[in-house]
């Protein structure tokens, strides 16, 4: 049924100092590239973490946030203590390694229970 991205939890509201953990699981592909994007009202989308394989995340840390990839189809976003950054939204995205003609990606959104597939040239 195609590439799907599942974030757990889907929604999370935290106070400064509380821990953060969001797990992103992928189905529909064998070994995708995985990404965490940060969206803020002022800056829009910004790529924060990317992974090309198990145990490989670049960068591993950004401020008080970290990401790790414990398995082929999972990437985790964590913080032991979040800072007061205002309103932000995190998006997990995946892109299969095997597509050669174009890049196919899947991003989970809060508005859609199913992820949408988008093709783009790059």
Order of alpha helices (4+ residues) and beta strands (2+ residues): beta-beta-beta-beta-beta-beta-beta-beta-beta-beta-beta
